[in-house]
């Protein structure tokens, strides 16, 4: 069976697309989630307030993002849809487990005597 040039071109494009999305997913690691925070200058119940942004630097969305939040405490209520401590293991779920897309930071504030690290631990890549 002879392959036409159009069929070869389509096959090459399909293989190229599959390879590039696989490469993008392979580059999405928990280290692609970057957590930044800074003091706001405000105080809540005698504690300094910190503003936090959770950013996905990967081109693929990442869901079920978990960060290390062992010992986390706050005198300011945090929306559990943005940061929810899990029952065990010192982990917190970000964005209710919903995807964190590139360019769509998840933000929240908390108040405590010191900053917490919120080190990214795991995520599920959706590419």
FIVO-100385 format. One line per field, with one value per residue (C-alpha): residue number from 1; residue in three letters; x, z negated, y. Coordinates in Angstrom, 3 decimals. Example, Ala and Ser with C-alpha at 12.3 -4.5 7.8 and 13.67 -1.06 7.14 Angstrom:
BEGIN
nr	c(1  2)
rest	c(Ala  Ser)
c1	c(12.300  13.670)
c3	c(-7.800  -7.140)
c2	c(-4.500  -1.060)
end
This chain:
BEGIN
nr	c(1  2  3  4  5  6  7  8  9  10  11  12  13  14  15  16  17  18  19  20  21  22  23  24  25  26  27  28  29  30  31  32  33  34  35  36  37  38  39  40  41  42  43  44  45  46  47  48  49  50  51  52  53  54  55  56  57  58  59  60  61  62  63  64  65  66  67  68  69  70  71  72  73  74  75  76  77  78  79  80  81  82  83  84  85  86  87  88  89  90  91  92  93  94  95  96  97  98  99  100  101  102  103  104  105  106  107  108  109  110  111  112  113  114  115  116  117  118  119  120  121  122  123  124  125  126  127)
rest	c(Unk  Unk  Unk  Unk  Unk  Unk  Unk  Unk  Unk  Unk  Unk  Unk  Unk  Unk  Unk  Unk  Unk  Unk  Unk  Unk  Unk  Unk  Unk  Unk  Unk  Unk  Unk  Unk  Unk  Unk  Unk  Unk  Unk  Unk  Unk  Unk  Unk  Unk  Unk  Unk  Unk  Unk  Unk  Unk  Unk  Unk  Unk  Unk  Unk  Unk  Unk  Unk  Unk  Unk  Unk  Unk  Unk  Unk  Unk  Unk  Unk  Unk  Unk  Unk  Unk  Unk  Unk  Unk  Unk  Unk  Unk  Unk  Unk  Unk  Unk  Unk  Unk  Unk  Unk  Unk  Unk  Unk  Unk  Unk  Unk  Unk  Unk  Unk  Unk  Unk  Unk  Unk  Unk  Unk  Unk  Unk  Unk  Unk  Unk  Unk  Unk  Unk  Unk  Unk  Unk  Unk  Unk  Unk  Unk  Unk  Unk  Unk  Unk  Unk  Unk  Unk  Unk  Unk  Unk  Unk  Unk  Unk  Unk  Unk  Unk  Unk  Unk)
c1	c(0.000  1.430  1.248  0.273  2.242  -0.861  -1.189  2.502  2.160  -0.862  0.950  3.996  1.822  0.017  3.290  4.754  1.730  1.798  5.518  5.314  2.413  4.222  7.348  5.315  3.764  7.187  8.413  5.560  6.874  5.936  8.870  6.802  4.530  6.052  4.797  5.623  4.616  5.232  4.189  1.288  2.090  -1.320  -1.978  -4.732  -5.244  -1.729  -0.027  1.500  -0.499  1.170  -0.157  0.514  0.402  0.581  1.726  1.998  4.981  4.279  2.263  -0.020  -2.585  -1.830  -4.600  -4.645  -1.755  -0.511  1.929  3.739  1.967  3.095  2.485  0.471  -1.657  -3.291  -5.324  -6.964  -9.533  -8.308  -10.857  -10.721  -11.409  -7.951  -5.977  -7.365  -5.356  -5.704  -6.481  -3.033  0.512  1.005  -0.230  -2.634  -4.698  -4.528  -7.531  -9.807  -7.908  -9.108  -6.549  -4.089  -3.467  -0.444  -1.127  -3.992  -2.471  -4.299  -4.024  -4.836  -3.696  -2.914  -1.654  0.939  4.158  6.271  5.999  5.302  7.157  4.267  6.749  5.021  4.931  2.759  0.343  -1.426  -0.573  -3.431  -1.965)
c3	c(0.000  1.049  -1.373  0.097  -0.862  -2.649  -4.767  -5.692  -6.661  -8.869  -10.562  -11.232  -12.708  -14.992  -16.226  -16.751  -18.790  -20.934  -21.587  -22.523  -24.969  -26.558  -26.896  -28.466  -30.972  -31.765  -32.668  -35.120  -38.511  -41.977  -41.557  -38.771  -41.555  -43.073  -46.339  -47.083  -50.095  -51.595  -54.608  -53.907  -56.731  -58.253  -61.574  -62.619  -66.268  -67.126  -64.336  -61.048  -57.910  -54.976  -51.406  -49.570  -45.840  -44.527  -40.890  -38.297  -36.017  -33.777  -30.565  -31.710  -34.464  -37.721  -39.993  -43.431  -44.417  -47.906  -49.926  -53.170  -55.887  -59.007  -62.036  -60.063  -62.180  -61.645  -63.546  -60.271  -58.619  -55.358  -52.715  -52.728  -48.975  -48.584  -51.304  -53.219  -55.820  -55.279  -58.218  -58.430  -57.229  -57.637  -54.098  -52.731  -49.547  -47.306  -45.354  -46.657  -44.425  -41.283  -38.535  -38.989  -35.479  -34.358  -34.835  -37.312  -40.759  -43.826  -46.501  -50.192  -53.344  -56.829  -60.055  -62.341  -64.111  -61.307  -57.662  -56.760  -53.880  -51.970  -50.016  -47.062  -47.612  -44.877  -42.046  -39.148  -35.681  -33.245  -29.814)
c2	c(0.000  3.375  6.270  9.599  12.732  14.097  10.938  11.096  14.768  14.044  11.152  13.351  16.106  13.670  12.184  15.656  16.778  13.645  14.037  17.714  17.284  14.338  16.465  19.265  16.878  15.432  18.931  19.547  18.585  19.796  22.201  23.849  25.085  28.220  29.665  33.288  35.292  38.674  40.676  43.030  45.458  44.672  42.955  40.542  39.654  40.796  38.847  40.104  39.275  37.496  37.405  34.135  33.350  29.782  29.899  27.140  27.848  24.852  25.112  22.279  22.686  20.873  19.640  18.054  20.356  19.564  21.651  20.941  22.902  21.015  23.205  25.752  28.040  31.396  33.956  34.992  32.725  31.193  30.184  26.345  26.395  27.980  26.189  23.222  21.319  17.573  15.273  13.689  14.114  17.872  18.555  21.166  20.942  24.031  25.349  22.596  20.149  21.957  22.674  25.502  26.820  28.788  32.502  31.907  32.187  30.963  33.655  33.799  35.555  34.307  35.843  34.310  35.232  33.748  32.737  29.125  27.478  25.846  23.697  21.960  18.201  16.688  17.402  15.725  17.047  17.554  18.167)
end
